[in-house]
Amino acid sequence: MLEFLQFFEGISSRLEPIVLVLPGLLFVLLGLFIWLAGLRYAKIIAGLLGVLAGGICGLFLIGRKLLPDTSIALFVGFIAMFLHKLVFILLAVLIVVAGVTFFLANGHIEGYDKVVLYINNSSTETISVSETTVILGRITDYLAERTKALYAQFSLLHWAAVIGLGFLAAILSTYFGSIVSALCCATLGTVFNFAGMILLLFYKGAEPVSRIGRRSFFFAAVFAVMIGIGTAVQLLLFLPRRIKSEPGTKKEPEHPKSKYVTKMPWLKQ
């Protein structure tokens, strides 16, 4: 995967600035929002994830048709807001499965040069926005094919690890929903922050991917610390409020005179 990203680091100077700056800023802002306040706005985030999932499903089922794809994405996002707890359970399972798959694959995706053979890495021609869209489409198709091939090569032990840990994530999400939701939001927010900063650094002409490759353990530790901080902040700020707002929460019995206090201030004395 590192070699795959380094290829884009090499052609980043040829990309249109809007391709790097606009998504970079959006990713950073969205990442900070999810990282710090994901637990508070769980329904909104679940809706956004539903829109994303619906759009992807629409592309695979219907093709690139704007109106049907948009309709499916909005419908799935609307349903996801009402089933936000289920959405976060599925998100936790997806994060665990993706992490285990990446670990078992040793982080290597070979053959990335086949994705964009028509791009000459030594050329100085600017890659337009439309060409970037074509590249991203080819990348998506290629990664889907590589993922299928990777799962086809998994042994029984590998499948047991993926399914077992995914099932464990589902159980923990069911019984510790708020904690797992905060952890998922912190993880998702950290990923967006890293992605946004990498795009902005590409625009500045830096080489963030190469630096990450040279100090992978350090950046992995930073990634883990950011997830821990984001989870702790969300639990401290929003978990008590969520517990109070949940139906069925026991309230302390009111004093018989309390309902008259506002009308009869002298009862306080």
Secondary structure, DSSP 8 states (H G I E B T S, - for coil): -HHHHHHHHHHGGGB-HHHHHHHHHHHHHHHHHHHHHTTTTHHHHHHHHHHHHHHHHHHHHT-S-HHHHHHHHHHHHHHHHHTHHHHHHHHHHHHHHHHHHHHHTTT----GGGTTTT--TT----B-HHHHHHHHHHHHHHHHHHHHHHHHT--HHHHHHHHHHHHHHHHHHHHSHHHHHHHHHHHHHHHHHHHHHHHHHHHTT--HHHHHHHTHHHHHHHHHHHHHHHHHHHHHHHHHHHHHHSTT-------TTHHHHTT-GGGG-
